């Protein structure tokens, strides 16, 4: 069985126009639906001599938004425009406060205006969990708090960097005089701490 569009006169066709008026008479933002080479929804500001495609369901099953030929199950295109690609908001005025993919490619979690390729914004500046790494056993192995404190092997770091367990740092220098960890005073050449390979 094949589903085809049919106009009010009973004529079968491959497309249908909604809100169509004659050229030059109220010709604005009309919707055009066609099942040629898939299913498409487009708008036209004239008498359908030109279109702007809004949505496509290709014969392959791929779904496109602003994309006439989607190359994946879901493809969203800015179509050379300035619109953001994806936005999840807590309210209708949230503007991507939960998650956003900007036209620039920047991704924001907790921020609708990320200024880097990936920005994770916390809820404050205290002990809230900003970012964490969890293994397959559901154990948190690394934690970054809203305060900026980083914990490795601990979920409640009380200082900037708190680690529990063994830490091995290898400089790869190939001799005992190449430091694995080197802490210096920026105002002098004094060495505060130097641990060398053994």
N, C-alpha and C positions, 0 to 999 in steps of 0.2 A: 504494500500500500504506500502511496506517495501523497504527502500533504502539499497542496498548492494554494496560492492565494486566489481569491475570487472577489470581483467587485460587485457592487449592488445590482448590476445588470445580469449577474450570473456568468460573466465572462472570466474564464480561467487565465491566469497570467503568472509571470515569475516575480512580480513585484506589486506593491501596493503603496499608495501615498496617503498619508493622513493629514487632514487640514489643508489639502491642496486648493489653491485658488488660481485663477487665470493670471498670466504674467503681468506684473506691474500692479496688481490689485491685492493689497494686503499680503504681498509675497514676503514672508518673514518666518524663519525658524520652523519650517514645515518638516515633518518626519517622513522618511522614505525607508521602506522595508523591502528587502529583496532576498530571494533564495537562490540567486545565481552563484555558483561556486561556493556554496555554504550559505550561511544566514547572516545578513548584515542589517544594521540599523544606522541610518545616516540622517543628517539634516541638510537643508538647502535654504538659502536666502533668496533664490530666484525660482523659476519654474522648472527646477530639477535639471538644468543643463550642467550644473556643477554640484558636487556634494562634499560634505565633511563627514567621514565615517567615524562613528562613535563606538560601535561594538561589532565584533565579528565572531561567529562560531564557524570555524572552517570545517570542511568535509572530513578532515583528519580527527576532529574532536577538539582541537586546540581552540582556546578562547582568547580573544584579543580585545583590549580596550584602547581605543585610538590607534589600532594597528590592523591594517587590512589583511596581512598575511602573518598571523602569529606563529612563531617557531617553537613554542613550548606549550604545555597544557594551559598555562596562564602567562600572558605577556602584556605588560602595561607600558605604553609608550607616551612620552610627553609630546610626540609629534612635532619636534622642533619648537615647542612652546616653552613657557616658563612655569607651568603647573607642576606641583609636587606629584610624585608617582604613587605614594601610598601613605595613608594617614589613619592612625587609630587614636580616638579622642575620648576623654571621660564624659564630655558633654558636647552639645552641638556647637559650642563656642570654644572648645578645648584646643583647636588648631594643632592637633598632633601631640598633645601633652603626654600621651602614653607611648606612642611609637610613630616615627615618621621616616620616610625615605624621600629626601629632597631631590629636586631636579638636578642638582649639582653632583649627586651621588653620595652626599653626606647622609649618615644614618644617625638618628637620635632616639635614645631610650630614656624616657622621662623628660625629654625636652623637645619642643616643636621647632627649635632653631639651632640645630647642631652646627658648630663652627669647625668640626674636624670630620674625617672620614667615618669615625665611630665615636660617639659621645654618649656616655652613660651618666645621667644626672641623678644624684640621690635626693632624699627628702629633707636633708638638713646638714648639720656639721658635727654630729655627735657619733654615737655608736651604731647607727643604722647600717645595715649591710648594703653596700654600694655594688660590690662585685665579688663573685666567689667562683672557685673551681671545685667541683665535686666529682669524686671517682665513682666507679660502677657500684661500689658498696654503699653509696649515699653518704660517704664521709667527706666533709669539707677539708680539702688539703691546702687551700689558700683563700684568704679573706681580705678584702679591701673595705674599710669602713668609710662612712661619710666624712669622718675627721681627717682622712688621708692615711691613717695608720694601716700598715700591711702586716698580716699574720700568715706565717707558713707553719702548718701543723697546729695552729691555734685559731679559734674563731673570735677571740676577744683580745686582740693586741692592744696593750696599754701604751705603747710607744710607737714612733714612726715605723719601725720595722722590728717585729718580734718573731723569732723563729724557735721552734721546739724540735730537737733532734739534731742529726749531724748535717753539717754543710761542708761541701767540698768544692773548692774553686781552684781550677788549674789554669795557669796562664798560658800553657803551651809553649813556654820559652825554650825548653830543652836544656836548661842548666839551673843550678841551685841559686843563681844570683838574679833570676827573673822573678819578680814578686807576683804571687797569686792575688794578694790583696795589698794595696798601697794607699795609705791615707796620709796626705801632706797638708801643711799649712799653706793656704793660697798666697799668703804674704811673704813666704820664705821658701827655702828648699829643705826645711826641717821635716823629717819623717816622723809622723805621729805613730804609725803602726805599719810594720812590714812583715808579712808572712811569706816565706819562700817555699818553692817546691822541694820536696825531699825524695 
